[in-house]
Amino acid sequence: MSTVYLAFDTTLERPVAVKVMHRDVAAQPEQLERFRREARAVAQLSHPYVVGVIDAGEDDGTPYIVLEYVPGQTLKERIREDGRLSTSESVAYAIEVARALGYAHERGIVHRDVKPQNVLVDEEGRAKVTDFGIARTLDQEGLTADGRVLGTTDYVSPEQALGHPVTGQSDIYSLGIVLYEMLTGEVPFTGENQVAVAMKHVRDELPDVQQRRPEVSTALATVVDRATAKDLGERYQHTDEFAADLEDALSIETARAGQATGEATAVLRTLPPSARRRVPLRLRHSVAFFVGIAIVAVAVLAILGVFASDRATTGTGNTKSAAPPGLKHVSLASDSVHVFDPSPGDGEEHDADLPSVVDRDPNSVWSTDTYYSGDLGKPGVGVYIDANPGVKAREMRIATPTPGWEGEVYGLSSSPADTLSGWGEPLATIANAQSTTNVKLPGTSNRYYLLWITKLPPSGKKVSISEIELYK
């Protein structure tokens, strides 16, 4: 129904993906509404593992959606190239997709077409879910409520194949099939046509994953079986249950393999302490080495119970902090954070970790470079957030595992300035940052908010930020 173009955003100077609906399809009211629904559905989602919507509209009668551009390949392409993936990496990707789906489900959005073709793997190895084109909210009748099956039958849930009501459990089933394919290198069912495959999902038992891949642990096989149970009463009821068991399985598979590779290394960093303790101490130290001192400090605090967590709030994007009285949380896209390091800085400060600032996960952090002299050696360094299209922020909440630093907050309604002077006067100052600092803002309308760090903490060599939240 559409063509996706690689384009260039001349305002923010970055590549983007533009999905343009075909004109003949746009002439069909039902298809046009589906396309608009995709834009509305994904626009509600801001999560590190979801491809974000930047803009949407119609140009000369042609609808379009501007999306985050993710260079890389689809998970399907990865499976075709490599065959079956390592067990730990398969589980790691399943965790990332489960966290994305859980985030969507919390907002009443069911994907309805979970398949490896709709999972992009970026250049850093991280999974991002895309194509919510047939998604619908749970609180309204969808366009597919007449019993038609939309989606790919290789991964379709039994209830969806039968035209029954579709809930988040259907996404769980489809992700279970994707996990099965990652582990075995092939889908569980094949047939002469799509209907034959769909009916196998309804009637046939799933082939034993351990028979096709004996090294899969019993614990992981049990997770696959429960995720793909045909009886909704036996299947995982909620995505957070599924993700929690996947996290335990990743620890077990890593311990059995004696090593962590690929995306499993990154996901291991985000596991809750209860799951991470199952990983051998040698591997935990190895992971910590690559993460850096700042994240190790956060992990230790988490183990001590400073960052309390339970099975319902594990993983990126699921931790929720209460908004201040009378204020509302502002949703921020995963690609909304940018480094601000003007001359004499070099313009870069751990850019790859920037999404950690807005992922609502206290265990992930962005850090400045390490300044061994004990001072920045320049006026400052910071990050700015693009709160597109703009917001009258009344408060900024900053979480840091390295308290004691000093800084300022600035705002701009126009394009972000290249120099600090271009940001005008500060909206607020931070004299002594605490583990959590609430900064009052004047409530003026700004699109960009800059956190400018001017002084390192006493005896510190860097500043780490685990979260920045805006409230209006």
C-alpha positions as CSV (number, residue, x, y, z in Angstrom):
1,M,0.0,0.0,0.0
2,S,3.0,2.3,0.2
3,T,6.6,3.0,-0.8
4,V,9.3,4.0,1.7
5,Y,11.9,6.5,0.6
6,L,15.2,7.4,2.2
7,A,15.1,11.2,2.6
8,F,17.1,14.0,4.3
9,D,15.6,16.3,6.9
10,T,17.2,19.7,6.0
11,T,16.1,21.3,9.2
12,L,17.7,18.9,11.7
13,E,20.2,17.6,9.1
14,R,19.6,13.9,9.4
15,P,18.3,11.0,7.2
16,V,14.7,10.0,7.7
17,A,12.4,7.4,6.2
18,V,9.3,8.7,4.4
19,K,6.4,6.3,3.8
20,V,4.2,7.5,1.0
21,M,0.9,5.9,0.3
22,H,0.2,4.9,-3.3
23,R,-2.3,7.2,-5.0
24,D,-4.6,4.4,-6.2
25,V,-4.7,3.0,-2.6
26,A,-5.3,6.4,-1.1
27,A,-8.5,6.6,-3.2
28,Q,-9.9,3.7,-1.1
29,P,-11.4,5.2,2.1
30,E,-10.7,2.0,4.1
31,Q,-7.1,1.8,3.1
32,L,-6.6,5.5,3.7
33,E,-8.0,5.2,7.2
34,R,-5.6,2.3,7.9
35,F,-2.7,4.4,6.8
36,R,-3.8,7.3,9.0
37,R,-4.4,4.9,11.9
38,E,-0.7,3.7,11.6
39,A,0.4,7.3,12.0
40,R,-1.8,7.9,15.0
41,A,-0.8,4.6,16.7
42,V,2.9,5.0,16.4
43,A,2.9,8.7,17.2
44,Q,1.8,7.7,20.7
45,L,4.9,5.5,21.1
46,S,8.3,6.8,22.2
47,H,10.5,3.9,23.1
48,P,14.1,2.8,22.3
49,Y,12.9,-0.4,20.6
50,V,10.2,1.2,18.5
51,V,10.8,3.1,15.2
52,G,9.5,6.5,16.0
53,V,7.2,8.8,14.0
54,I,8.6,12.2,13.3
55,D,5.8,13.8,11.2
56,A,2.7,12.9,9.2
57,G,0.4,14.6,6.8
58,E,-0.9,14.9,3.3
59,D,0.7,16.6,0.3
60,D,-1.4,17.3,-2.7
61,G,-3.8,14.5,-1.6
62,T,-1.0,12.0,-1.0
63,P,-0.7,10.9,2.6
64,Y,2.8,10.3,4.1
65,I,4.5,9.4,7.4
66,V,8.0,10.6,8.3
67,L,9.8,8.0,10.4
68,E,13.1,7.6,12.1
69,Y,15.6,6.1,9.7
70,V,17.2,2.9,11.0
71,P,20.2,1.8,8.9
72,G,20.8,-1.9,9.1
73,Q,18.7,-4.9,8.1
74,T,15.5,-6.7,9.1
75,L,15.7,-9.6,11.6
76,K,14.4,-11.8,8.8
77,E,17.3,-10.9,6.6
78,R,19.6,-11.6,9.5
79,I,18.1,-15.1,10.0
80,R,18.4,-15.8,6.2
81,E,22.0,-14.8,6.2
82,D,23.1,-16.6,9.4
83,G,20.6,-19.4,9.7
84,R,19.7,-19.9,13.3
85,L,21.1,-17.3,15.8
86,S,22.9,-18.1,19.0
87,T,20.6,-19.0,21.8
88,S,21.6,-16.0,23.9
89,E,21.3,-13.5,21.0
90,S,17.9,-15.0,20.0
91,V,16.6,-14.4,23.6
92,A,18.2,-10.9,23.7
93,Y,16.3,-9.9,20.5
94,A,13.1,-11.4,21.9
95,I,13.5,-9.3,25.1
96,E,13.9,-6.1,23.2
97,V,10.8,-6.8,21.1
98,A,8.8,-7.9,24.1
99,R,9.7,-4.6,25.9
100,A,8.6,-2.6,22.8
101,L,5.3,-4.6,22.6
102,G,4.7,-4.3,26.3
103,Y,5.1,-0.5,26.1
104,A,2.6,-0.4,23.2
105,H,0.2,-2.7,25.1
106,E,0.2,-0.5,28.1
107,R,-1.1,2.2,25.8
108,G,-3.8,0.0,24.4
109,I,-2.1,-0.7,21.1
110,V,-1.8,-4.2,19.7
111,H,0.6,-4.6,16.8
112,R,-1.2,-7.5,15.1
113,D,1.6,-8.3,12.6
114,V,4.7,-9.2,14.7
115,K,7.2,-10.9,12.4
116,P,10.9,-10.7,11.8
117,Q,10.3,-8.6,8.7
118,N,8.9,-6.0,11.0
119,V,11.9,-5.9,13.3
120,L,14.8,-3.8,12.2
121,V,18.3,-4.4,13.5
122,D,20.3,-1.2,13.5
123,E,24.0,-0.9,13.0
124,E,24.7,-1.3,16.7
125,G,22.7,-4.5,16.8
126,R,19.6,-3.2,18.6
127,A,16.2,-4.3,17.6
128,K,13.4,-1.8,16.7
129,V,9.8,-2.8,16.0
130,T,8.2,-1.1,13.0
131,D,5.2,-1.2,10.7
132,F,2.2,-0.8,13.0
133,G,0.2,-0.5,9.8
134,I,-2.6,-2.9,11.0
135,A,-2.4,-1.9,14.6
136,R,-5.5,-0.9,16.4
137,T,-6.4,0.3,19.9
138,L,-8.1,-2.0,22.2
139,D,-10.8,0.4,23.2
140,Q,-12.4,0.8,19.7
141,E,-13.6,-1.5,17.0
142,G,-10.9,-2.0,14.4
143,L,-11.2,-2.0,10.6
144,T,-10.4,-5.8,10.7
145,A,-13.2,-6.6,13.2
146,D,-15.2,-8.3,10.4
147,G,-13.2,-11.5,10.8
148,R,-10.7,-11.0,7.9
149,V,-7.2,-12.1,8.7
150,L,-4.6,-9.4,8.2
151,G,-1.0,-10.3,8.8
152,T,1.5,-13.0,7.9
153,T,0.2,-16.5,8.6
154,D,3.7,-17.9,9.3
155,Y,3.4,-16.1,12.7
156,V,-0.4,-15.6,13.1
157,S,-2.0,-16.5,16.4
158,P,-4.8,-19.2,16.4
159,E,-7.4,-16.7,17.5
160,Q,-6.4,-14.2,14.8
161,A,-6.5,-16.9,12.2
162,L,-10.1,-17.8,13.3
163,G,-11.2,-14.1,13.2
164,H,-11.6,-14.0,17.0
165,P,-10.9,-10.8,19.0
166,V,-7.2,-10.0,19.0
167,T,-5.4,-8.8,22.2
168,G,-1.8,-8.4,23.4
169,Q,-1.7,-12.2,23.9
170,S,-1.8,-12.5,20.1
171,D,1.4,-10.4,19.8
172,I,2.9,-12.7,22.5
173,Y,2.1,-15.8,20.4
174,S,3.6,-14.2,17.2
175,L,6.8,-13.2,19.1
176,G,7.0,-16.8,20.4
177,I,7.0,-18.0,16.8
178,V,9.7,-15.4,15.9
179,L,11.8,-16.7,18.8
180,Y,11.3,-20.2,17.6
181,E,12.6,-19.2,14.1
182,M,15.6,-17.4,15.6
183,L,16.5,-20.5,17.6
184,T,15.9,-23.1,14.8
185,G,16.4,-21.1,11.6
186,E,13.0,-22.0,10.3
187,V,9.3,-21.3,11.0
188,P,7.5,-24.2,12.7
189,F,4.8,-24.7,10.1
190,T,4.8,-24.7,6.3
191,G,2.0,-25.5,3.8
192,E,0.7,-25.3,0.3
193,N,-0.8,-21.9,0.9
194,Q,-1.3,-19.3,3.6
195,V,-4.6,-20.7,4.7
196,A,-3.0,-24.2,5.2
197,V,-0.3,-22.6,7.4
198,A,-2.9,-20.6,9.4
199,M,-4.9,-23.8,10.1
200,K,-1.7,-25.5,11.4
201,H,-1.4,-22.7,13.9
202,V,-4.9,-23.4,15.0
203,R,-4.8,-27.3,15.1
204,D,-1.2,-28.6,15.1
205,E,1.2,-28.9,18.0
206,L,4.3,-26.8,17.7
207,P,7.3,-29.0,16.8
208,D,9.6,-29.5,19.8
209,V,12.2,-26.7,19.8
210,Q,14.7,-28.9,21.6
211,Q,14.4,-31.7,19.0
212,R,15.3,-29.2,16.3
213,R,18.0,-27.6,18.5
214,P,19.1,-29.9,21.4
215,E,21.3,-27.3,23.1
216,V,18.3,-25.1,24.0
217,S,17.8,-25.3,27.7
218,T,14.6,-26.7,29.2
219,A,13.9,-23.4,30.8
220,L,14.0,-21.6,27.4
221,A,11.9,-24.3,25.8
222,T,9.3,-23.9,28.5
223,V,9.2,-20.1,27.7
224,V,8.7,-20.9,24.0
225,D,5.9,-23.4,24.8
226,R,4.1,-21.0,27.1
227,A,4.3,-18.1,24.7
228,T,2.9,-20.2,21.8
229,A,0.2,-22.0,23.8
230,K,-3.0,-22.2,21.8
231,D,-5.1,-22.0,25.0
232,L,-5.2,-18.4,26.0
233,G,-5.4,-19.5,29.7
234,E,-2.1,-21.3,29.4
235,R,-0.4,-18.5,27.3
236,Y,1.4,-15.6,29.0
237,Q,-1.3,-13.1,30.0
238,H,0.9,-10.0,29.8
239,T,4.1,-9.1,28.0
240,D,5.9,-8.2,31.2
241,E,5.5,-11.8,32.4
242,F,6.9,-13.0,29.1
243,A,9.8,-10.5,29.2
244,A,10.6,-11.5,32.8
245,D,10.9,-15.2,32.0
246,L,13.0,-14.3,28.9
247,E,15.4,-12.3,31.1
248,D,15.8,-15.3,33.4
249,A,16.3,-17.5,30.3
250,L,19.0,-15.2,29.0
251,S,20.9,-15.5,32.2
252,I,20.7,-19.3,32.1
253,E,21.7,-19.5,28.4
254,T,24.6,-17.2,29.0
255,A,25.8,-19.2,32.0
256,R,25.5,-22.5,30.0
257,A,27.4,-21.0,27.0
258,G,30.1,-19.5,29.2
259,Q,30.1,-16.3,27.1
260,A,27.9,-13.5,25.8
261,T,28.2,-12.2,22.2
262,G,26.4,-9.7,20.0
263,E,23.3,-8.0,21.3
264,A,23.1,-10.4,24.3
265,T,26.0,-8.4,25.8
266,A,24.0,-5.2,25.6
267,V,20.8,-6.7,26.9
268,L,22.6,-8.4,29.9
269,R,23.4,-4.8,31.1
270,T,19.7,-4.1,31.4
271,L,18.7,-7.2,33.3
272,P,17.3,-6.8,36.9
273,P,19.7,-7.8,39.6
274,S,17.7,-11.0,40.4
275,A,18.3,-12.3,36.8
276,R,21.8,-10.9,36.5
277,R,23.0,-12.8,39.6
278,R,22.6,-16.0,37.6
279,V,25.3,-15.0,35.2
280,P,28.8,-16.2,36.3
281,L,30.8,-13.6,38.1
282,R,33.5,-13.8,35.3
283,L,30.9,-12.8,32.7
284,R,29.4,-10.1,34.9
285,H,32.9,-8.6,35.1
286,S,33.3,-8.9,31.4
287,V,30.1,-7.1,30.7
288,A,31.0,-4.4,33.2
289,F,34.3,-3.8,31.5
290,F,32.5,-2.8,28.3
291,V,29.8,-0.8,30.0
292,G,32.2,1.3,32.0
293,I,32.5,2.5,35.5
294,A,29.4,4.6,35.6
295,I,27.0,1.7,34.7
296,V,28.8,-0.6,37.1
297,A,28.1,1.9,39.9
298,V,24.4,1.9,39.0
299,A,24.3,-1.9,38.9
300,V,25.8,-2.1,42.4
301,L,23.3,0.4,43.7
302,A,20.5,-1.6,42.1
303,I,21.8,-4.8,43.8
304,L,21.9,-2.9,47.1
305,G,18.2,-2.0,46.6
306,V,18.5,1.7,45.9
307,F,16.8,1.1,42.6
308,A,14.1,-1.3,43.7
309,S,12.4,-3.3,41.0
310,D,10.0,-6.1,40.5
311,R,8.9,-8.4,37.7
312,A,6.3,-5.9,36.5
313,T,8.8,-3.1,35.9
314,T,11.9,-4.8,34.5
315,G,13.6,-3.6,31.4
316,T,14.0,-0.5,29.3
317,G,10.9,1.7,29.0
318,N,8.8,0.1,31.7
319,T,9.9,2.1,34.8
320,K,7.4,4.8,35.6
321,S,8.0,7.7,37.9
322,A,5.1,9.6,39.3
323,A,4.5,13.0,37.8
324,P,4.6,16.0,40.2
325,P,1.2,17.1,41.4
326,G,-0.8,18.9,38.8
327,L,1.7,18.1,36.0
328,K,1.8,15.7,33.1
329,H,4.7,13.7,31.7
330,V,5.9,14.7,28.3
331,S,6.6,11.8,25.9
332,L,10.0,12.0,24.2
333,A,11.2,10.1,21.2
334,S,14.3,7.8,21.6
335,D,16.2,9.9,19.0
336,S,15.2,13.2,20.6
337,V,18.5,13.6,22.6
338,H,21.5,15.3,21.1
339,V,25.0,16.2,22.4
340,F,25.8,19.9,22.8
341,D,29.6,20.3,22.9
342,P,30.5,23.5,21.1
343,S,34.1,24.7,20.5
344,P,36.5,24.2,22.1
345,G,34.8,20.8,22.5
346,D,35.0,18.2,19.8
347,G,31.2,17.9,19.3
348,E,31.0,14.3,20.5
349,E,30.4,12.8,24.0
350,H,29.3,9.1,23.9
351,D,26.6,9.8,21.4
352,A,25.6,6.1,21.1
353,D,24.4,6.2,24.7
354,L,22.1,9.3,24.2
355,P,18.8,7.3,24.1
356,S,19.5,6.2,27.7
357,V,18.6,9.8,28.8
358,V,14.9,9.3,27.8
359,D,14.3,5.6,28.0
360,R,12.8,5.7,31.5
361,D,15.2,3.0,32.7
362,P,17.3,4.0,35.7
363,N,19.9,1.3,34.9
364,S,21.0,2.9,31.6
365,V,23.1,6.1,31.5
366,W,24.7,8.6,29.2
367,S,28.1,10.0,30.5
368,T,30.3,12.8,29.5
369,D,33.9,12.0,28.5
370,T,36.3,11.4,31.4
371,Y,38.2,14.6,32.4
372,Y,41.3,13.5,34.3
373,S,42.3,17.0,35.2
374,G,39.3,17.3,37.5
375,D,37.7,20.1,35.5
376,L,36.0,20.3,32.1
377,G,38.7,22.4,30.6
378,K,36.0,24.3,28.7
379,P,32.9,26.4,29.6
380,G,30.7,23.3,29.7
381,V,29.1,20.3,27.9
382,G,25.6,19.0,27.8
383,V,22.7,17.4,26.0
384,Y,19.6,19.0,24.5
385,I,16.2,17.4,24.0
386,D,13.9,18.0,21.0
387,A,10.4,18.1,22.4
388,N,8.8,18.3,18.9
389,P,6.6,20.2,18.2
390,G,7.1,22.2,21.4
391,V,5.9,22.2,25.0
392,K,5.4,24.6,27.8
393,A,7.5,22.7,30.3
394,R,7.1,23.6,33.9
395,E,9.5,21.2,35.4
396,M,12.5,19.1,34.5
397,R,13.5,16.0,36.5
398,I,17.1,14.9,36.3
399,A,18.4,11.6,37.6
400,T,22.1,11.0,38.0
401,P,24.4,8.4,39.7
402,T,27.1,11.1,40.0
403,P,25.6,13.9,42.1
404,G,27.3,17.1,43.1
405,W,27.8,18.7,39.7
406,E,26.6,22.1,38.7
407,G,24.7,23.3,35.6
408,E,22.1,25.3,33.8
409,V,18.9,24.7,31.8
410,Y,18.1,26.6,28.6
411,G,15.2,26.6,26.2
412,L,14.7,27.6,22.5
413,S,11.6,27.6,20.3
414,S,13.6,27.9,17.1
415,S,16.4,25.7,15.7
416,P,19.0,24.7,18.3
417,A,21.9,27.2,18.4
418,D,25.5,26.2,17.7
419,T,26.9,28.3,20.5
420,L,25.8,28.7,24.1
421,S,25.2,32.5,23.6
422,G,22.6,31.5,21.0
423,W,20.5,29.9,23.7
424,G,19.9,33.2,25.5
425,E,19.5,33.4,29.2
426,P,19.2,30.2,31.3
427,L,15.8,29.2,32.5
428,A,17.2,27.7,35.7
429,T,20.4,26.9,37.4
430,I,21.6,23.8,39.3
431,A,24.0,24.5,42.1
432,N,24.4,21.0,43.5
433,A,22.7,18.2,41.6
434,Q,21.2,15.4,43.7
435,S,20.6,11.8,42.7
436,T,17.2,13.2,41.6
437,T,16.8,16.9,41.0
438,N,13.6,18.6,40.1
439,V,14.2,21.9,38.3
440,K,11.4,24.4,38.1
441,L,10.9,26.0,34.7
442,P,8.9,29.1,33.7
443,G,6.4,27.3,31.5
444,T,7.3,29.2,28.3
445,S,6.9,27.4,25.0
446,N,10.1,25.8,23.8
447,R,10.9,23.0,21.4
448,Y,14.5,22.4,22.6
449,Y,15.7,22.1,26.2
450,L,19.4,22.1,27.0
451,L,21.0,20.7,30.1
452,W,24.4,22.5,30.3
453,I,26.9,21.0,32.7
454,T,29.4,23.6,33.9
455,K,31.2,21.9,36.8
456,L,32.1,18.3,37.6
457,P,31.2,16.8,41.0
458,P,33.8,17.1,43.8
459,S,36.6,14.6,43.1
460,G,34.7,13.4,40.0
461,K,36.0,13.0,36.5
462,K,32.7,12.8,34.6
463,V,29.0,13.3,34.9
464,S,26.5,10.6,34.2
465,I,22.8,11.2,33.5
466,S,20.4,8.2,33.8
467,E,17.2,10.2,33.0
468,I,15.8,13.6,32.0
469,E,12.1,14.0,32.1
470,L,9.9,17.0,31.2
471,Y,6.6,17.8,32.7
472,K,4.0,20.3,31.6
